[in-house]
Amino acid sequence: MKKMNINTVKVIALCVIAFCMAVAGFLFAEHRNFKETVVVSEGCTEVKKLSDYSTAIKPGSINDCNVYIYDSGVEGGTFLIIGGSHPEEPTGPMVAQLIAENLKVKQGRVFIITHANTSASTITRIGEAYPRFFNVETKWGTKSWRMGQRHAAELDSWPDPEVYIHYPSGQNLANVDIRNLNRNWPGKEDGLISERTAFAIMEMIRNEGIDYTLDYHEAELEYSVENTLVAHDKGFDVASMVSMTLTAETFDVPIGMEFSPAALRGLSHRDIGDHSDAASFLVEVAEPMLDRIRGITDEKLLMEGKDIFVIKAGEHGLLYAPMDENGWPIEKRVARHVATTAKLIEMYTMMHPDQAVVVEGLPAYEDLLVDIGCYYHNPYAADPSRVYYD
């Protein structure tokens, strides 16, 4: 009888373990295979794949992302938007998709990548209890995004080296940064997935004659480069004007301007500019969910940007951005990136008229503070030829 009881317990335990494994497997698979919809505006003239620009990315592979092209047909400059370099910073893909769904280009061309490192969006950071998805309510229903992490998934990039040696500089970086797209520029054709992704985007930049780029990011309030536009040497004048005008005319919290450090390699704002003719920029906005001193990491924190522990840290002067009971809601973070994009296009065109880009359709900062959901379109009611999946 005693032996039967022990065997019964073992069987029950095995059944419970198998059930938990099955549920976990389903949840992981659902997250990895979830497709985000993009209803491109009527201004979108062509959609290519990253593999069209380089054999470093295999057609149909995880990082063979969509490249949305908006060509006015009027001679001018070419601008590239990069979203999703770090998918745990959700405004990147959100802003890139919002612009893709509303943009009209009157002069020049605009290229948009909404998920530059798709692999990193298919897994969340281990041990951090991130939500799998986050959502925005719209008039037609709920629009959802995958929550990701900073690095490409181990499933797609293995093994990590003992020490990551950046190519071509030879600088030693943390071994996990071999999977961090924003430590891999200008990339390596025969490297691991993040190196190959950066290489393919660089090939696109060079072959398409892109004049300037903007990479969307968010940062913890404990990080010094916060609410900042970082600029390569080629873009100092433009970035200075963008910072001054947005601070004076639009934002309640100033946006600073930083010079891209020449000694730190692999970042988009340094190596895109060094290895192409393009001027490269990167923009940061405050994201309390990324702070190490935060409380529960759930969708509520992600979207509302409020946390009592981060507020307390601010009271003790430990943060590089203001933090109070109003927090940093997703509407404000999206609005800042869209406004920065619009102002960057305006100032770059003013200072480089031979590379002019003129756009319409970008929502105003004040309107986005009220509601971002109304700027995402219903994929079920749209012309199927305008619906794409990231």
N, C-alpha and C positions, 0 to 999 in steps of 0.2 A: 504493500500500500504506500509505504514511504517512497519507494522507488518510482511508483506511478506518479505520485505528487510532484517529485522532482522533474520527471520527464514532462509532465503537463506544464509546469512552470517554464521549462525550456522552450516548449513548443509555443506557448503564449508569447514569451519574450521574442522569439524569432518572428512570429507573426506581426508583433508590434514594430519590430525593427524593419521588417520588409515593407510594412505599410508606410512607415515614415520615409523610407528610402524612395518608395514609389511616388509619394506626394511631393517630396523634395525634387525628384527627377522631373516630374511634370511641371513644377513651378519654374525650375531652371530652364527647361526646354521652351516653355511658353514665353519667358522673358527673352531668351536668346533669339527666338524666331519671330518675335512681334515686329510688325511692319508699321512704321509711321507714314501717314499720308501727307503728301504735298500737292496742293491744287495750284499749279503754277498760274500766274496771271497771264492775260492775253498778250502781254509784252514779251513773254518767253518765246524765243525764235528757234531754239534747238536745245536738246538734252543729250549730252554725251556721257560716256562712262570714263572713269579714270584710266582704265586699261586702253582706251583709244590713244592715249598719249605716251604710253611706255609699256614694254613687255615686262617690266619689273612687277606689275600687278597683273595677275592672271584674270581673264574675263570670267565674271561670275563669282569670283572669290570674295571673301568677307569684306575686304576693304576696297572693292571695285565700286566706289561710290558714284552717285549721280553728280554731274556737273551741269548746272542750269545756266544757259547762255541767253543774254538779253542784248540783242544787237539792233541798234536804232537804224542802221543803214546810212547814218550820217557820220562822216569822218570825225574822229576825235580820239580820246584816250581810252584805256581799258583798265578796269578796276576789278580786283578779285576779293570776294568776301569768303572767309574761312570760318565755318562754325563746326563745333563738335571735336575740336582738338583734344579737349578734356571733357568727356561726357558727364562727369560728376559735377560739372559747372553748367547747369541746365539752360542758362540764357543763351549759350552759344548756338545750339541747334534751334532753340525757340525763335531767336531773332533772325537767324538765317532763313528759316522757313517762313516767318512772317513777311520778310522782305520779298522772298521768292513769290509769295502769293499776292502781292500788291504792287510790285514794281513796274513802272513804265519808264523806258529810257528814250529820251528825245535826241541825245547826241552821244556818240561813243558807244562803248560796250561795257556790260557788267557780267561777270562770272560769279556764280554762287555755289559753294560746297556747303551743304548743311551738316553732313557727318563725315568729317575728314578722317577720323579714326573710328569707323563703325565697330570694329572688334571691341574697342573699349566700352562701347555702349551696350554690349551684350552680357556684361557681368558687373556686379557691384563690388565695392571694396570689401575684402574679406574681414570679418570681425567688427564691422562698423554698423550693422543692422540698418543699412539704407533701405528706403522703400524701393520696390521693384519698378514702379511706375509713378508718374505724376500727371496731373490732369488740370485742364482749364475748361470751364463751362462756357459754352457758346449758345447762340440762339437755336442752333440745329442739334445740339447734344453735347457730349463730352469728347474733347480732343485729348488724346493720351500720348505720352512720350515714354520711352525707356529711360530709366535712371541708370547711369553707367559709373565708371570709375576713371581714374587718371591714366591707367596703363592698359594696353591691349591685353586681351584674355590670354592666359597661359595656353589654352587650347589652340590658339592661332600663332603663338610665338614661343618656341621652346628649343633649347634650354636657355635660361638667363646665364650670361657669363659670370665668372667670379668678379671681374671688373669690366665695366662697359667702357671701351675705348672709342671715343667719338671719332667718326670719319668725316672729313679728312684731317682734322686738327690734331688728333692724337691725344686730346685732353681726356683724363680719367674722370668718369662720372659714376654715380651709384649704379650697381648692377641692374636694378629694376628699371632704370631709365632707358634701357635698350627697348622697352615697350612703351615709352613715353614719347608721343609724336613731337611734342614741343621740347625735346632734347635731342632730336634726330636730324634736324635740318643741316645741310642740304640733302641728306639722304645718301643711300648706297644701293646701287642697282641689284647687287646680289646678296644683300644683307637680310636681316629678319624683317618681320612685317612692317614695323614702324619706319625702319630705314627705307624700305622699298616704297612705302606710301609717300614719304617726304620726297624721295627721288622722283616719283611719278608726277607729283604736283609741281616740282621744280621744272620738269620737262614741259609741262603745260604752260607754266609761267614764261619760260624762254620761247617756246614755239608759238605761243599766241601773242607775244609781244606785250605782256601785261605791264602796265606802268606803275601801279601801286597796289598794295594788299593790306587787308585789315583782318586780324585774327582775334576772335571774341573769347574772353576769359572772365572768370570770377575768382575772387581770392578771399581767404579768411581775414577777418578784421585784425588779427594778430600779425599780418604780413605787411611789411613796410611799403611795398609797391601796390598801393590801394587807391581805387578811384583815379586811375592814372592812364594816360595815353603814352605808351613807350614808342620811341621813334628811332629808326636807323638814321645814320648821318645824312642820307639823302632827303630825309623828311623833317629835319629840325624846324625849318621855317614854317611849314604847314602845321605841324603839331603844336607849335607855340601859339599860332593864331587860333587853332581849334580850342585849345585849353583856355585861352584868355576870353574868347567870345562866349563859350558855353558857361564859364564861371560867372561872367558878368551879366549875361542875358537870360540864362535858362535854368541852370542847376541850383538847388538850394545848398548842396554840398559840392564844393569846388572839385573840378577834375584837374589833376596835376599833369605835368609833362616831364617825362624822364628820357635821358639819353640811353640808347641801347649800349650796354657795356661790351667793349670789344674783347675783353678777356674771357667772357663766359660764352661757350659755344653751344650750338644745337638749337638755339631759340629762333623762332620765326622772325622776330624783329631784328635779329642780327644776320643770320645766315641766308635768308632770302635776299636781303639787300646786298650781301657780299658776293653772292654767287649768281646774280642775275642783274638786269638793268632796272629792276623794280625798286621803288622805295617801299619799305616794309614797316607796318605799324601793328601794335598790339594794344588792346584796351582791356582794362580790369575794372570790375565793379564789386562792391562788398557783398559777401555771401556768408551769413552767420552759420549756416549749416556745416561749413567746412572747419569752423574753429574747434580746436581740441578741447576747449573748456565748455562746450555746449552740453545741453541736457539730452532729452530723448530725440533721436534722429528719425523723424517721421515726415510724412508728406506735409503735415501742417507747418512744421518748422521750415521745410524747403520752400513752401509757397508764401508763407506770411513773413518769414525772415525775422522772427521774434524769439528771444531766448533770455530767460532771467539771469542765467550764469554769464552770458556774454554782456548783458547790460551791467551786471555787477563789475565785471572786468573793466568796462568803460568808465565806471565811477572811480576806479582806482588808477586810471590813466594808463592802462595796459594795451590799448587798442590804437590803431592807426586810422580809424574812421569813427565818426560819431555813432553812438548806439543808444537809443532810448526806447520807450514803450511803443513807438511807432514802427520800429524795426526797419528792415529793408525788404519790403514785399516784392514779389515777382514782378508786379506791374511797374514799380519804380526801376528795377534793374533792367527790364526789357526796354523801358522808355529811355533810359540813359544810353544804352547801346545803339538804339535806333537814331536818337538825336546826334550822337557822336558820328555815326555813319553819314548822316545827311550833312553835317557840318564839315566833315573831312572831305566829302565830294565837292562841296561848295568852295572850300578854301584851296583845295588842290587845283581846281579848275581856274580859280582866280589867279593863282601864282604860276600856273603852267597852262596857259590858254591853248598851247599847241597840243595838249593832252586833255582837252576838255571832256568832261562827262556831265551830262545834264539829265536829271531824273525827276520823275513825278510819282505820286502815289504813296510816298512814305508817310505814315501817320504822324501827327504833331505830338510833341512830348506831353503836353497837357491832356490830350485825348487818351493817350496810352495809360496815363496815371489812373484814369477812370475805369477803363475796360480794355483788356487786350483780346478777349475772346471774340469780339466782333470782327477782328481782322483775319481770322482763320476761316476758310471757306469749307462748305459741306462737300466732302468727296462723293457722297451718295447722290447728290443732285447735280454735280458738275459734269461737264462733257468728259467722258472717259479718256479722251485723248490728252486732257490736261491733268490727269491724276497720276502721280508717281509715288513710289514707295522707297523709303530709306530704312 
